[in-house]
Amino acid sequence: MSNYPLSYKLSWLPRFLGPSLGGDARGFAPQAATLIEPSPARKVRLAFIGDISAVANRIAPECDPAVAALLASADLVVGNCESPVVERPHAVVGTRLGTHHAMTERFLADALAAAGIAREKLVLSLANNHVLDQGVAGFEETVRALKRLGIRTIGTVAKRPVERFAAGPLSIGLFAFTQWRNADAALFASRVSMRSDPGPRDAVGSVDLVCAVPHWGWEFRHFPRPETRALARQLAGQGVGLIAGHHAHVVQPVERIGKTLVAYGLGDFLGTAFARQPWPGRIGSILAVDVSADLGMRGAIAAYRLHPFMRQRVGDRERLVPVEMLKGRLRGKVEGRLKAIFGDPAEA
């Protein structure tokens, strides 16, 4: 029922066990940059986080104060809800095996509180391959649960392609879609957005910046495929100014296409694979973007930084720790992997 090619399916386990650094590493941008100098007098901060799930843990994570402070500083936080939010699994066997995702409303609320994310500032995409893992009933329960929690959503066919959200004095347009599905085509496409086209800018209305939140590419590969980069160029040409991708479950590089900033993959925010996942898949990142609110530069990206962190295993839960707080051999391995993805910051 999924739409994955056979070669993708056959490569899933080997790439999960050893995420790949293969692919074209040319043409990418630094991990952080200041794009407008002097800095605008008025700015809005957007924070983008990766996939959220409880598959690898049933207890809310611990979060280093530095990670929580970064997220609390944002005017708007955007992420991907990788698991249906249900009180009890509908797909019982698959959920126990970890092939079908699920998390409870309580887990999500506790996880957000631990990470310093205010629900009224949060927007979650439902445009991902796992959103129907608990069936149509689980999808509908998820929509109700998120509404009950006061969390706004994007990426369903019930919404407009581009939804408008206030972030300080700015109006931000958010647009989400998935290339992949794990369910019947008709059931999925009638509920979840698979449209990789934001539509004409006139139809969006007056927004200062359009941001795309795509669920794209192939999993466990640190460098995006040529098809993914081509789609990023297409979106940039359609007026999308910022792209923050999901689905790879590993950190991927940043690219600048004209004035458009693309973060191809942020990795997981909370574990979406198995509890004992190999270390490269436990590196996540938070993309912090400062957007100008000054007259004449409204909506222009003033600066960005990709903040990497590690999801460390502590008993039966995860702890989110900035890379600079890691110690010993693990820190060396993680910094080496990030250097392979982003290059040496000293040379940027």
C-alpha positions in Angstrom: 0.0 0.0 0.0 3.0 2.3 0.3 4.5 4.2 -2.6 8.1 3.4 -1.9 10.2 2.0 -4.8 11.6 -1.5 -4.2 15.2 -0.2 -4.1 14.3 2.1 -1.3 12.7 -0.7 0.7 15.7 -2.9 0.3 18.1 -0.2 1.5 16.1 0.8 4.6 17.7 -1.5 7.1 21.3 -1.2 5.9 21.0 2.6 5.9 19.3 2.6 9.3 22.2 0.7 10.8 24.7 2.9 9.0 23.4 6.2 7.7 25.1 7.1 4.5 27.4 10.1 3.7 27.3 9.3 0.0 25.9 11.6 -2.6 26.8 15.0 -4.0 28.2 17.3 -1.2 28.8 20.3 -3.5 27.0 23.7 -3.4 25.8 23.7 0.2 25.8 26.6 2.6 27.4 27.0 6.1 25.6 25.7 9.2 25.1 29.3 10.3 25.2 32.7 8.6 24.3 36.4 9.0 22.6 37.6 5.8 21.7 41.2 6.7 24.1 43.6 8.2 23.6 45.6 10.2 21.1 43.5 11.9 17.4 44.7 11.5 16.1 46.7 14.5 13.0 44.5 14.7 13.2 40.7 14.2 11.0 37.7 14.6 12.5 34.3 15.5 11.2 31.1 13.9 12.3 27.7 15.2 11.9 24.5 13.1 12.3 21.1 14.8 12.3 17.6 13.4 10.1 14.6 13.6 8.2 14.0 16.9 7.3 10.4 18.0 7.1 8.2 21.0 8.1 5.0 19.2 11.5 4.8 20.9 10.3 5.9 24.3 7.0 6.0 26.2 8.2 8.5 28.8 8.7 12.2 28.1 12.3 13.3 27.5 14.6 15.3 29.6 15.8 18.4 27.9 19.0 20.4 28.6 18.2 24.0 29.7 20.1 25.4 26.7 17.8 23.5 24.2 14.7 24.5 26.1 15.8 28.2 26.2 16.4 28.2 22.5 12.9 26.9 21.8 11.4 29.3 24.3 13.0 32.2 22.6 11.1 31.6 19.3 8.0 33.5 18.3 6.8 30.5 16.3 7.9 26.8 16.5 7.1 24.4 13.6 7.6 20.6 13.6 6.3 17.4 12.2 3.9 15.2 14.2 5.3 11.8 13.1 3.0 9.7 15.3 -0.8 9.6 15.5 -2.0 10.9 18.9 -4.3 8.2 20.3 -5.3 7.0 23.7 -5.0 3.4 22.7 -3.5 1.9 19.5 -5.8 0.7 16.8 -3.0 -1.3 15.1 -2.0 -3.2 18.2 0.5 -5.7 16.8 2.3 -3.2 14.6 2.5 -0.6 17.4 4.2 -3.2 19.7 6.6 -4.1 16.9 7.4 -0.4 16.3 6.3 -0.4 12.6 3.2 1.6 13.4 3.6 4.9 15.2 1.5 6.1 18.1 1.8 8.5 21.1 -0.6 9.5 23.7 -1.9 13.1 24.3 -0.2 13.0 27.7 3.2 12.1 26.3 3.0 14.9 23.7 2.0 17.5 26.3 4.7 16.4 28.7 7.3 16.3 26.0 6.5 19.8 24.8 6.6 21.1 28.4 10.0 19.5 29.0 11.3 21.1 25.8 10.1 24.6 26.7 7.7 24.7 23.8 4.5 26.8 24.5 1.6 25.1 22.7 0.1 28.4 21.6 3.4 29.1 19.6 3.5 25.6 18.1 2.4 24.4 14.6 2.6 20.7 13.7 2.5 19.2 10.2 0.4 16.1 9.7 1.7 15.6 6.2 3.9 12.5 6.7 3.8 8.8 5.9 2.9 7.6 9.4 -0.1 9.8 10.1 -2.6 7.0 9.1 -0.7 4.3 11.0 -3.6 3.9 13.4 -6.2 4.0 10.6 -8.8 6.6 9.7 -10.1 6.5 13.2 -6.7 7.2 14.6 -6.2 10.1 12.1 -9.5 11.7 13.3 -8.6 11.1 16.9 -5.2 12.9 16.3 -6.9 15.9 14.8 -9.2 16.2 17.8 -6.4 15.6 20.3 -4.2 18.4 18.8 -7.1 20.8 18.8 -7.9 19.9 22.4 -4.2 20.7 23.3 -4.4 24.0 21.5 -1.9 23.0 18.9 -2.4 24.3 15.3 -1.9 22.0 12.4 -1.0 22.1 8.7 -0.7 19.5 5.9 -4.2 18.1 5.7 -6.6 18.4 2.7 -9.1 20.1 5.0 -6.7 23.1 5.2 -5.7 25.5 2.5 -2.4 24.7 0.8 -0.8 27.7 2.6 -2.1 28.6 6.1 -1.3 32.0 7.6 0.1 32.4 11.2 1.1 35.4 13.1 4.7 35.6 14.5 5.2 38.8 16.3 4.3 41.6 13.8 4.8 39.3 10.8 2.5 37.1 8.9 4.0 33.7 8.1 2.5 31.3 5.4 3.1 27.6 6.2 2.8 25.0 3.5 3.2 21.2 4.2 3.1 18.1 2.1 4.5 14.5 2.0 5.9 12.6 -0.9 5.4 9.3 0.9 2.5 7.3 2.3 2.2 4.0 4.2 -1.5 3.6 3.5 -4.0 3.1 0.7 -3.7 5.8 -1.9 -7.4 6.8 -1.8 -7.7 6.9 2.0 -4.5 8.8 2.3 -4.8 11.4 -0.5 -8.3 12.3 0.7 -7.0 13.4 4.1 -3.3 14.2 3.8 -1.6 16.8 1.5 0.6 15.3 -1.1 0.5 18.4 -3.3 4.1 19.9 -3.7 2.7 23.1 -5.1 1.8 26.1 -2.9 -0.4 27.5 -5.7 -0.2 31.1 -7.1 1.0 33.7 -4.7 -2.1 35.7 -5.2 -4.2 32.9 -3.8 -2.1 32.8 -0.6 -3.0 36.3 0.5 -0.8 38.8 2.2 2.1 37.1 4.0 5.6 38.3 4.7 7.3 34.9 4.2 6.2 31.6 2.8 7.7 28.5 4.5 7.5 25.0 3.2 7.5 21.9 5.5 8.0 18.9 3.1 8.3 15.3 4.1 10.6 14.2 1.3 13.7 12.4 0.2 15.1 9.1 1.3 15.7 8.1 4.9 19.1 7.7 6.6 21.1 9.6 4.0 22.9 12.7 5.0 22.9 14.3 1.6 19.7 14.9 -0.4 19.1 13.2 -3.7 19.2 15.2 -6.9 15.4 14.9 -7.2 15.0 16.5 -3.8 17.3 19.4 -4.6 15.4 19.9 -7.9 12.1 20.2 -6.0 13.7 22.7 -3.7 14.7 24.8 -6.7 11.1 24.5 -8.0 9.6 25.7 -4.7 12.1 28.6 -4.5 10.9 29.6 -8.0 7.3 29.6 -6.8 8.1 32.2 -4.1 8.8 29.9 -1.1 11.4 31.7 1.0 12.2 29.1 3.6 12.1 25.2 3.4 12.6 23.0 6.5 12.4 19.3 5.6 11.7 16.1 7.4 11.7 12.3 6.8 15.4 11.5 6.5 15.7 11.0 10.3 19.3 12.3 10.1 20.7 15.8 9.8 21.2 17.0 6.3 22.9 20.2 5.0 21.7 23.7 4.2 21.5 25.3 0.8 20.8 28.8 -0.4 18.9 29.1 -3.6 18.8 32.8 -4.4 17.0 34.4 -1.4 15.5 31.0 -0.4 17.0 29.1 2.6 16.7 25.3 2.5 17.4 23.0 5.4 16.9 19.6 3.8 16.5 17.5 6.9 16.5 18.3 10.6 16.7 14.8 11.9 14.5 13.6 14.7 13.4 15.8 17.5 12.1 12.8 19.5 13.0 9.3 18.6 11.1 7.8 15.7 12.9 4.6 15.2 14.1 2.0 17.8 15.3 2.7 21.3 18.9 1.5 20.5 19.2 3.4 17.3 22.9 3.8 16.1 24.4 7.1 17.1 24.3 9.0 13.8 20.5 8.7 13.8 20.4 10.2 17.2 21.8 13.5 16.1 19.0 16.1 15.6 18.9 19.8 15.0 16.9 22.9 15.5 16.9 25.5 12.8 16.6 29.0 14.3 15.8 31.7 11.7 15.7 35.4 12.5 13.4 37.3 10.1 13.4 41.0 9.6 10.3 43.0 10.6 11.8 46.3 9.6 9.9 48.4 7.0 11.3 47.7 3.5 12.8 44.4 4.6 9.8 42.6 6.1 10.0 38.9 5.7 13.7 38.9 4.7 15.9 36.3 6.4 18.4 38.2 8.5 20.3 35.2 10.0 20.0 31.5 10.6 21.8 28.8 12.6 21.3 25.1 12.7 21.8 24.0 16.3 22.7 20.3 16.5 21.9 18.2 19.6 22.1 14.6 20.6 19.3 12.3 21.8 21.1 10.4 24.5 19.5 7.3 26.1 19.0 7.7 29.9 17.2 4.6 31.2 13.8 4.4 29.5 13.7 7.9 28.2 15.8 10.3 26.0 17.7 13.3 27.0 18.3 16.2 24.5 21.8 17.6 24.9 23.6 20.2 22.8 26.6 18.7 21.0 29.0 21.0 22.8 27.9 19.5 26.1 28.8 15.9 25.0 32.0 14.4 26.4 34.7 12.0 25.3 34.7 9.8 22.3 31.0 10.3 21.5 31.6 14.1 21.1 34.5 13.5 18.7 32.4 11.1 16.6 29.4 13.5 16.5 31.5 16.5 15.6 33.3 14.5 12.9 30.0 13.6 11.3 28.7 17.2 11.4 32.0 18.4 9.8 31.5 15.8 7.0 28.0 17.3 6.4 28.6 21.0 6.9 32.4 21.4 6.5 34.7 23.1 8.9 33.1 26.2 10.4 36.5 27.8 10.7 36.8 27.7 6.9 33.3 29.1 6.2 
